[in-house]
Amino acid sequence: MTSKALLAATALAALTLALPATAAELTVGFSQIGSESGWRAAETSVSKSEATKRKVTLKIADAQQKQENQIKAIRSFIAQGVDAIFLAPVVSSGWDAVLKEAKEAKIPVVLLDRDIDPSGKELYLTAVTSDSVHEGAVAGEWLAKTVAGKPCNVVELQGTVGASVATNRKKGFDGVVAKNANLKVVRSQTGDFTRAKGKEVMESFIKAEGGGKNICAVYAHNDDMMVGAIQAMKEAGLKPGKDILTVSIDAVPDIFKAIAAGEANATVELTPNMAGPALDAIMAYKVKGTVPPKWIQTESKLYTAADDPQKIYDSKKGLGY
Ligand code: AHR
């Protein structure tokens, strides 16, 4: 054997030794944002069951919506020597230092459901997310089609400030507004992806807009804020879904209940199963050395009253939402 061939054989042997033989030997640390929404609760619960299905040990750290807690959790996963780290980044900036530490420790990182700034692109292996600009555009296009050229004042409930999905869902919706002169976003404020804040902000929008008379539609970056907004509209004597149109994102069971009752009009689905594709990617990477694509995109489907909302509610309600 030549010295070159010997070197290559030694390197291959070292790599084979470093690879776990089976998925059952893998431990993944998941830095989860918290439980701000029904969708988030479902994502946590689906992640656990997807890991169990694949016999992977999943350690979940709940960051209670704080980036500093996520950074601490990642450092703790590195210290524990996990095989991979899943990260649902609460905001898009401020990850470079800690993700460099993971890279130096040779621990692959997979982003789930949210993105980080482009400066961190080399610091993670792959991202399992939807196209959140497209989600905003799907919501906007539904509204443009529904009002069919009539003037429509929209109020917008934004997600967490600095979160990639909030920035992108706004961008996608604004893109449609720019092409439809009859649509106008008259108020836009964060409701932090929670029901309570969605309700509170909607109450202030209703007060500021003639008791709701000047509002034609609400666009919320998630269903939970919309459920809060529906409550606010009802308490103000308005009929949500009729006096004021609604379109939001996630497709959680409660929005299907509202659509079935005629109190909401449309939602864009975000699958809570981000962990399944992420686990498959990490298993193939760790067990066989297969490098996944940089972006594993999930689907964004629109649902309305035409889609048998009661049936969808019944099928989804047991999934941990
Ligand atoms: O990142 C996904 C978003 O986070 C969901 O749309 C929202 O409900 C959650 O809080």
Boltz pocket constraint, residues with backbone or C-beta under 6 A from the ligand:
constraints:
  - pocket:
      binder: B
      contacts: [[A, 36], [A, 37], [A, 38], [A, 39], [A, 40], [A, 113], [A, 114], [A, 165], [A, 193], [A, 221], [A, 222], [A, 223], [A, 224], [A, 249], [A, 250], [A, 270]]
      max_distance: 6.0
